[in-house]
Amino acid sequence: MILALQEAGVPGDNAQLKHGLTWLMSYQNAAEGFWPASSVNKRRHISSDTGRFMSDAATAFAVLALTENQRATNSVASVSSH
């Protein structure tokens, strides 16, 4: 959802976007570095192939959203300093 908001051009100072980014940073598995995921349709064990795929996908989208936020923040800082 956060990546979709960013791609849609929602400004970085948007409260919902900030809340989502904060949520992403607080729900990362600190010990292993991934973002866990679950299915609303069927209970999957995290070590199953499907469970690992879901966590891999969740981690990929979280990293994309956080990277986009960092890129946008650096871009604004660069423009501000000139």
C-alpha positions in Angstrom: 0.0 0.0 0.0 2.8 2.4 0.9 4.6 1.9 -2.4 1.3 2.4 -4.3 0.8 5.7 -2.5 4.3 6.8 -3.4 4.0 5.8 -7.0 0.6 7.7 -7.2 2.5 10.9 -6.2 1.2 11.2 -2.6 3.4 13.8 -1.0 6.0 12.6 1.5 4.5 14.8 4.3 1.1 13.0 4.0 0.1 11.7 7.5 -1.1 8.3 6.2 2.1 7.8 4.2 4.3 8.7 7.2 2.2 6.4 9.4 2.7 3.5 6.9 6.4 4.1 6.7 6.7 4.1 10.5 4.7 0.9 10.7 7.0 -0.8 8.1 10.1 0.2 10.2 8.5 -1.1 13.4 7.3 -4.5 12.0 10.5 -5.7 10.5 11.8 -8.9 12.0 14.8 -7.5 13.8 16.6 -10.8 14.2 16.4 -11.9 10.6 15.6 -8.7 8.7 12.4 -9.8 6.9 8.8 -8.6 7.0 6.5 -11.5 7.9 3.3 -11.9 5.9 0.1 -13.8 6.4 -2.9 -14.8 4.2 -6.4 -13.8 4.9 -7.6 -16.8 2.8 -5.7 -19.7 4.3 -3.4 -20.3 7.3 0.1 -20.9 6.0 3.1 -22.1 8.0 5.9 -19.5 7.7 8.4 -22.3 6.8 6.3 -23.7 3.9 7.1 -22.7 0.4 4.0 -20.5 0.2 4.8 -18.9 3.6 8.4 -18.1 2.6 7.1 -16.7 -0.8 4.7 -14.4 1.0 7.3 -13.1 3.4 9.8 -12.7 0.5 7.1 -10.7 -1.4 6.3 -8.6 1.7 9.9 -7.9 2.3 10.5 -6.9 -1.3 7.6 -4.4 -1.2 8.7 -3.0 2.2 12.2 -2.5 0.9 11.0 -0.8 -2.2 8.8 1.6 -0.2 11.5 2.4 2.3 14.1 2.9 -0.5 11.7 5.2 -2.4 11.1 7.2 0.7 14.9 7.6 1.2 15.4 8.6 -2.4 12.6 11.2 -2.2 14.0 12.5 1.1 17.5 12.8 -0.3 16.1 14.5 -3.5 14.3 17.1 -1.4 17.4 17.7 0.8 19.6 18.1 -2.3 17.2 20.7 -3.9 16.9 22.6 -0.5 20.6 22.9 -0.1 21.1 24.6 -3.5 
